[in-house]
Amino acid sequence: MLVDAFTFELAAASLTSAANCLEFCSNTLAVFTPVFDMCLEKSFACCSNGFHASRVEKITLFESLMADTVLSATLPTNLVYA
């Protein structure tokens, strides 16, 4: 019976400690959430145009490479079977 009481007290202390830790982390996150949101908004506003331009450049490059690949594969094939 003594072991069961000790185990129960240890478990209760562990749960209390976990609850305190969770409360502390939750409060800390609540304090920093507006800062994180503001940083995300600024980052998105600053990088949105650059990201879009980069995406368009990559799509254009991909289309160019695909056209080169098709042309370089078609030309020798036509010469061989001509």
PyRosetta script that sets phi, psi and omega in degrees:
from pyrosetta import init, pose_from_sequence

init()
pose = pose_from_sequence("MLVDAFTFELAAASLTSAANCLEFCSNTLAVFTPVFDMCLEKSFACCSNGFHASRVEKITLFESLMADTVLSATLPTNLVYA")
pose.set_psi(1, -32.3)
pose.set_omega(1, 179.8)
pose.set_phi(2, -66.7)
pose.set_psi(2, -38.7)
pose.set_omega(2, 179.3)
pose.set_phi(3, -66.6)
pose.set_psi(3, -40.1)
pose.set_omega(3, 179.6)
pose.set_phi(4, -64.0)
pose.set_psi(4, -39.7)
pose.set_omega(4, 178.6)
pose.set_phi(5, -67.4)
pose.set_psi(5, -40.7)
pose.set_omega(5, 178.0)
pose.set_phi(6, -65.0)
pose.set_psi(6, -43.5)
pose.set_omega(6, 178.9)
pose.set_phi(7, -62.1)
pose.set_psi(7, -41.2)
pose.set_omega(7, 179.1)
pose.set_phi(8, -63.9)
pose.set_psi(8, -44.1)
pose.set_omega(8, 179.3)
pose.set_phi(9, -64.9)
pose.set_psi(9, -38.6)
pose.set_omega(9, 178.1)
pose.set_phi(10, -65.1)
pose.set_psi(10, -42.7)
pose.set_omega(10, 178.3)
pose.set_phi(11, -65.3)
pose.set_psi(11, -40.9)
pose.set_omega(11, 179.5)
pose.set_phi(12, -64.7)
pose.set_psi(12, -41.6)
pose.set_omega(12, 178.4)
pose.set_phi(13, -65.1)
pose.set_psi(13, -38.6)
pose.set_omega(13, 179.5)
pose.set_phi(14, -65.8)
pose.set_psi(14, -42.4)
pose.set_omega(14, 178.6)
pose.set_phi(15, -66.1)
pose.set_psi(15, -38.9)
pose.set_omega(15, 177.7)
pose.set_phi(16, -63.5)
pose.set_psi(16, -42.6)
pose.set_omega(16, 178.5)
pose.set_phi(17, -64.1)
pose.set_psi(17, -42.3)
pose.set_omega(17, 178.7)
pose.set_phi(18, -64.7)
pose.set_psi(18, -39.6)
pose.set_omega(18, 178.9)
pose.set_phi(19, -65.3)
pose.set_psi(19, -40.9)
pose.set_omega(19, 177.7)
pose.set_phi(20, -64.1)
pose.set_psi(20, -41.9)
pose.set_omega(20, 179.0)
pose.set_phi(21, -63.7)
pose.set_psi(21, -44.0)
pose.set_omega(21, 179.1)
pose.set_phi(22, -62.6)
pose.set_psi(22, -41.1)
pose.set_omega(22, 178.3)
pose.set_phi(23, -63.8)
pose.set_psi(23, -43.6)
pose.set_omega(23, 179.4)
pose.set_phi(24, -62.2)
pose.set_psi(24, -46.7)
pose.set_omega(24, -179.7)
pose.set_phi(25, -64.6)
pose.set_psi(25, -38.6)
pose.set_omega(25, 178.8)
pose.set_phi(26, -64.5)
pose.set_psi(26, -43.9)
pose.set_omega(26, 178.6)
pose.set_phi(27, -65.4)
pose.set_psi(27, -39.6)
pose.set_omega(27, 178.5)
pose.set_phi(28, -64.3)
pose.set_psi(28, -43.4)
pose.set_omega(28, 178.4)
pose.set_phi(29, -64.2)
pose.set_psi(29, -38.4)
pose.set_omega(29, 179.3)
pose.set_phi(30, -63.5)
pose.set_psi(30, -34.0)
pose.set_omega(30, 178.9)
pose.set_phi(31, -69.6)
pose.set_psi(31, -41.2)
pose.set_omega(31, -174.8)
pose.set_phi(32, -88.1)
pose.set_psi(32, -11.4)
pose.set_omega(32, -177.7)
pose.set_phi(33, -58.1)
pose.set_psi(33, -45.9)
pose.set_omega(33, 178.0)
pose.set_phi(34, -61.1)
pose.set_psi(34, -35.4)
pose.set_omega(34, 178.8)
pose.set_phi(35, -66.8)
pose.set_psi(35, -43.6)
pose.set_omega(35, 178.2)
pose.set_phi(36, -62.1)
pose.set_psi(36, -41.8)
pose.set_omega(36, 179.1)
pose.set_phi(37, -62.6)
pose.set_psi(37, -43.0)
pose.set_omega(37, -179.8)
pose.set_phi(38, -64.2)
pose.set_psi(38, -42.1)
pose.set_omega(38, 179.0)
pose.set_phi(39, -63.9)
pose.set_psi(39, -40.9)
pose.set_omega(39, 179.2)
pose.set_phi(40, -63.9)
pose.set_psi(40, -42.5)
pose.set_omega(40, 179.2)
pose.set_phi(41, -63.3)
pose.set_psi(41, -44.7)
pose.set_omega(41, 179.3)
pose.set_phi(42, -64.9)
pose.set_psi(42, -41.6)
pose.set_omega(42, 179.5)
pose.set_phi(43, -62.6)
pose.set_psi(43, -43.8)
pose.set_omega(43, -179.7)
pose.set_phi(44, -65.8)
pose.set_psi(44, -41.1)
pose.set_omega(44, -179.6)
pose.set_phi(45, -65.3)
pose.set_psi(45, -38.3)
pose.set_omega(45, -178.1)
pose.set_phi(46, -75.4)
pose.set_psi(46, -37.3)
pose.set_omega(46, -171.2)
pose.set_phi(47, -97.1)
pose.set_psi(47, -9.1)
pose.set_omega(47, -174.9)
pose.set_phi(48, -61.7)
pose.set_psi(48, -47.0)
pose.set_omega(48, -179.0)
pose.set_phi(49, -66.1)
pose.set_psi(49, -42.6)
pose.set_omega(49, 179.1)
pose.set_phi(50, -65.2)
pose.set_psi(50, -38.8)
pose.set_omega(50, 178.5)
pose.set_phi(51, -65.1)
pose.set_psi(51, -43.0)
pose.set_omega(51, -179.8)
pose.set_phi(52, -63.8)
pose.set_psi(52, -44.0)
pose.set_omega(52, 179.3)
pose.set_phi(53, -63.6)
pose.set_psi(53, -41.7)
pose.set_omega(53, 179.0)
pose.set_phi(54, -63.3)
pose.set_psi(54, -40.0)
pose.set_omega(54, 179.8)
pose.set_phi(55, -64.6)
pose.set_psi(55, -43.2)
pose.set_omega(55, 179.2)
pose.set_phi(56, -63.3)
pose.set_psi(56, -40.9)
pose.set_omega(56, 178.8)
pose.set_phi(57, -63.4)
pose.set_psi(57, -41.4)
pose.set_omega(57, -179.9)
pose.set_phi(58, -67.2)
pose.set_psi(58, -38.9)
pose.set_omega(58, 177.4)
pose.set_phi(59, -64.5)
pose.set_psi(59, -42.8)
pose.set_omega(59, 178.6)
pose.set_phi(60, -63.2)
pose.set_psi(60, -42.7)
pose.set_omega(60, 177.9)
pose.set_phi(61, -62.8)
pose.set_psi(61, -42.7)
pose.set_omega(61, 179.3)
pose.set_phi(62, -61.7)
pose.set_psi(62, -44.5)
pose.set_omega(62, 179.0)
pose.set_phi(63, -62.4)
pose.set_psi(63, -40.0)
pose.set_omega(63, 178.4)
pose.set_phi(64, -64.5)
pose.set_psi(64, -43.9)
pose.set_omega(64, 178.5)
pose.set_phi(65, -64.9)
pose.set_psi(65, -38.0)
pose.set_omega(65, 177.6)
pose.set_phi(66, -64.8)
pose.set_psi(66, -41.6)
pose.set_omega(66, 178.7)
pose.set_phi(67, -64.6)
pose.set_psi(67, -41.7)
pose.set_omega(67, 177.1)
pose.set_phi(68, -62.4)
pose.set_psi(68, -41.0)
pose.set_omega(68, -179.2)
pose.set_phi(69, -66.0)
pose.set_psi(69, -45.3)
pose.set_omega(69, 179.4)
pose.set_phi(70, -63.3)
pose.set_psi(70, -43.2)
pose.set_omega(70, -179.9)
pose.set_phi(71, -64.9)
pose.set_psi(71, -44.0)
pose.set_omega(71, -178.2)
pose.set_phi(72, -70.4)
pose.set_psi(72, -23.4)
pose.set_omega(72, 176.4)
pose.set_phi(73, -85.8)
pose.set_psi(73, -34.0)
pose.set_omega(73, -176.9)
pose.set_phi(74, -74.5)
pose.set_psi(74, -42.5)
pose.set_omega(74, -176.5)
pose.set_phi(75, -60.0)
pose.set_psi(75, -53.4)
pose.set_omega(75, 178.3)
pose.set_phi(76, -63.8)
pose.set_psi(76, -33.6)
pose.set_omega(76, 178.9)
pose.set_phi(77, -64.8)
pose.set_psi(77, -43.1)
pose.set_omega(77, 179.1)
pose.set_phi(78, -66.5)
pose.set_psi(78, -35.9)
pose.set_omega(78, 178.6)
pose.set_phi(79, -67.8)
pose.set_psi(79, -38.1)
pose.set_omega(79, -179.7)
pose.set_phi(80, -68.7)
pose.set_psi(80, -41.0)
pose.set_omega(80, -177.1)
pose.set_phi(81, -90.6)
pose.set_psi(81, 1.0)
pose.set_omega(81, -178.0)
pose.set_phi(82, -78.1)
pose.dump_pdb("model.pdb")
